[in-house]
Amino acid sequence: MLTNLRIFAMSHQIIPSVHINNLCCYKIRASLKRLKPYVLLGRNYSSLPGLIGNDIKSLHSVISPPIAKIRNIGIMAHIDAGKTTTTERILYYSGYTRSLGDVDDGDTVTDFMAQERERGITIQSAAVTFDWKGYRVNLIDTPGHVDFTLEVERCLRVLDGAVAVFDASAGVEAQTLTVWRQADKHKIPRICFLNKMDKTGASFKYAVESIREKLKAKPLLLQLPIGEAKTFKGLVDVVTKEKLLWNSNSNDGKDFERKPLLEVSDPELLKETTEARNALIEQVADLDDEFADLVLGEFSENFDLLPAEKLQNAIHRVTLAQTAVPVLCGSALKNKGVQPLLDAVTRYLPSPEERNYEFLERVSRLLLPFADQHIEISSLTAGNIALTVGLKHTATGDTLVSSKSSALAAARRAEREGEKKHRQNSEAERLLLAGVEIPEPVFFCTIEPPSVAKQPGMNGLEFFSGFSLLLAHTQTLKCGIIISEVPNIQFVYRHLDKPLGDLTANLVTVESGEARPIETSSLSESINEDAFEGLPRGIENGIHSAFILVPSTNYEISACVSRCVQKAMKKADKQVLEPLMNLEVTVARDYLSPVLGDLAQRRGNIQEIQTRQDNKVIIGFVPLAEIMGYSTALRTLTSGSATFALELSTYQAMNPQDQNTLLNRRSGLT
Ligand SMILES: Nc1nc2c(ncn2[C@@H]2O[C@H](COP(=O)(O)OP(=O)(O)OP(=O)(O)O)[C@@H](O)[C@H]2O)c(=O)[nH]1
């Protein structure tokens, strides 16, 4: 039996979680003989779903729900849209917790790292499992901060669906676009939740328009808000034509009433809802042939007679096909709209069997995640997310198989499928699980512990597979967010111990098959034998480093080659290209001038200043070299009220003056 796991590594504890998908009823059997559930209870948790005390029988129902009843979802958004707050409400209403956690009080379940609680932001993804109306939901809360884009990417790979949370007063923001594109890449069906409907400036219409315009998505309005900002008190279910009002005496939002809209009591709202429902039916019929046939046949005369269930089934198919996105609204903080969101998750997002995965794997030890707590289990049905421990050599992006022969069989099948180029959803696509796409690195440095004693603190970095990933994470480190585990960043030059001989690098051009020397560089110190083992790599590194102006290379060979290329470039007409970043800064009107002034000093090129509710959004470009430490500067300039997002745009030619300054600085002249 060919097996296949998706590894989802959880922080630097090196606990990869495993997402097992399968169309049929295979089971994973762990080699563990003992079945010993252990749960470390911290905050006020209810018993885990289906688990009463240490009842092992009920544990089986915990770990073996039917695949059709499983939802593996992620919550994604721009920073501060309210993902963690929404997740907290979800956990509370599902009975997973008995008290409401608050980001602002630093006691949420999913933001369990000390840094997360201190800063009130999500840094690493947390997975939790709970039940909702007979469904098993595995949920991952992902970070919204631009520095942790990679963390979002590795989560998306294991999800079958996602809830995109928006701040209803801001609509689509810079980082929303990034995570939306990532979800597009992994073909993840989505639901939009317009959160913060209670906030001053909240606008349902504005947020929906921004989804249409900026995300180029087709919003399906499944709800309408009753009131906005201060007057927000509930919502209308457009599909069933019911109003949902939250009891103002209920602090936790658990109690709400669902009533049909009536002509006598709500004539205006009923009219508005009927119009919205008719528009929704037409929109879905345009996207789903089966539903179009139904609507045009039986119900063409009167859409009111169309049963809600038929419409819901069609919305599910459209969501799965990703031709449109259901839009819901609410206020997580004020405890409104979260239960209908959960209903929508189970109703519209796909189960694992509706996605195209087929294989599973034998593993030695399995754990079910409950944020920072884990329960050990012996087996797990396909379609779940679980953790496995002790895999020393695996990293994010790896695919585990049960044996070499199954891996070879998979590779052969993938190859065969690869030849059939035009087939959609090919077997190859299903066999070769998507890797993590690492953002292009923009910083280069080497990190070393200041002493051997500090080495264990850095072990977590090993888990980031590959050099470039480490570089990508350096960006995070530079921004000063995960500092406590990692020592200071320094540029490090390596020395070789055993002298062997001198090295000379010659740079030549080859014209009509004839080599003509351009430049020569010799190394004054001697190098040793070992250095020659990595000769091709060293040469490549040297040329690379000469062009991109990194401060150091790994080996003396590289240094010599680099110097040679740099000398040749000095003689030539050279043009330095520097990384240029797309920048979007959201700032309160009062702080616009100082922020613009600061950007001018940073060689910023402002393209547009938009008005978004009470805020101004500055959109433009800025050279990466000028934006170092920007988060601290911006915080100081705006008393911490502004946010910004950065993304590599392109490499642009520097003007002669800036280029001279840079080259002089690099050669130590200034
Ligand atoms: N008015 C209002 N504020 C909210 C709502 N939901 C969340 N907030 C506030 O918005 C801020 C950010 O909330 P979080 O839940 O941490 O947002 P997040 O998206 O998880 O943030 P990151 O994980 O850092 O990206 C907090 O101060 C919340 O109290 C809401 O529905 N209404």
The ligand as an ORCA input file, in Angstrom:
! r2SCAN-3c Opt
* xyz 0 1
  N     -13.802     46.222     17.600
  C     -13.371     44.991     17.402
  N     -12.094     44.659     17.712
  C     -11.697     43.377     17.505
  C     -12.575     42.394     16.978
  N     -11.888     41.231     16.876
  C     -10.635     41.476     17.314
  N     -10.516     42.769     17.709
  C      -9.333     43.437     18.272
  O      -8.349     43.532     17.251
  C      -7.037     43.313     17.793
  C      -6.362     42.180     17.046
  O      -7.058     40.972     17.300
  P      -6.385     39.541     17.085
  O      -7.449     38.535     17.319
  O      -5.103     39.412     17.826
  O      -6.014     39.631     15.557
  P      -5.118     38.617     14.724
  O      -5.648     38.693     13.337
  O      -5.108     37.266     15.366
  O      -3.684     39.263     14.825
  P      -2.277     38.583     14.377
  O      -2.306     37.161     14.816
  O      -1.243     39.347     15.087
  O      -2.223     38.722     12.928
  C      -7.234     43.022     19.278
  O      -7.034     44.228     19.987
  C      -8.687     42.593     19.382
  O      -9.279     42.877     20.627
  C     -13.942     42.766     16.685
  O     -14.777     41.988     16.257
  N     -14.256     44.072     16.929
*
